[in-house]
Amino acid sequence: MTLIGWYERMNRRERILFLIVAGTVVVLLNLAIWSWLLGALRKARVELAQRRAARAESVVYIKERGLWEKRAEWLRQHQPVMKSAAEASTLLDQLKQIAGKYNVLIENPAIGSGETTPQHQTAFASIETKSPWPPLVRFLYDVQQPESFIVFESVNLAIDSSDPTMMRGKFKIAHWFAPAQRPGK
């Protein structure tokens, strides 16, 4: 039995139903194919944009190579060397001193040694603070100066629920030291 013979054996209602089902299958198949094609096109456009951005970034780095070499040399000359694991307590003492200068209350201090990467070693201090907003801003400014190599790895600020004039902060503050073995040495 051929397809044409099978179709001719059907009555009018069966033919209409068959055409509806066949049309629906064709439409769904077309939708699936077009969806896949458009998705692939969208993915290709995103990938092209990412590659163009990476290329533009590389061009900037190449143009500014001298600047980056000067910065790397400055880092080699100025970044402090970690003498011992006690550097974390030194960082905490420094934070307490700056906080005392601005009347920022430090709560729950904790210290530790952080990660070691080819670019730096870290010692960190975790603290919670309570103070009005202006002294907290001055504290944050004084702590993070470029020459001090101190960075805020995580910051969480919120208004104190018991006193809306006070800010509560949770900070993980790291002191970045020169790597144990500098690249190129």
Phi, psi and omega in degrees: 000131180266169180296321180293318178296321178296320180292320182291334179287343182283151174275180185298316181296319179295321179296316179297315179297317178299316180295322178296313180296314180296318178297318178297318179297316180296316179297313179297320177296317177297318178299318180296315180295314180295322178298316178297315180297314180294323176297317178296321178295317178297317179297319179295321178295318178297315179297321178296317178297319178296318179293322177294319179295318178295321179293317178297321178296318178297320179298318179297315179298321179293317179296325183259025183303317179300317178299315181293325177293321177296318179295319179297319178294319178299317178299316179300326183277327190251338183290127183292158179259137179284120181273321181201174179290349180286356179300331179296320179290327175297319177298315180297319177298319179296318179296318179296322180295313180294320179297320178296326180298327184249011181059044175261122182281126178257129179236153175050054179288144176216147180233163177182170175262141185259209185283158174237121179236172177297340182266332184196166169241151181231151166235137185233160174227134175253130181221159170240141183236159174217122180189167170292165185298308184302315178296327179295319179297316179296322177299311180300319180296314182293326182291316189258079174257144184304323184284346183272343180057038176250130182232151174267111180280326174212142182224133176224111181246141178208156175283135180296128183291333181272339181215103185295350178273353183251148176250142173247134180229146172238123186231142166245111187246129182244145172255121182268127178247164177299149179296155181301317178235108182294143176299140176088002179256000000 
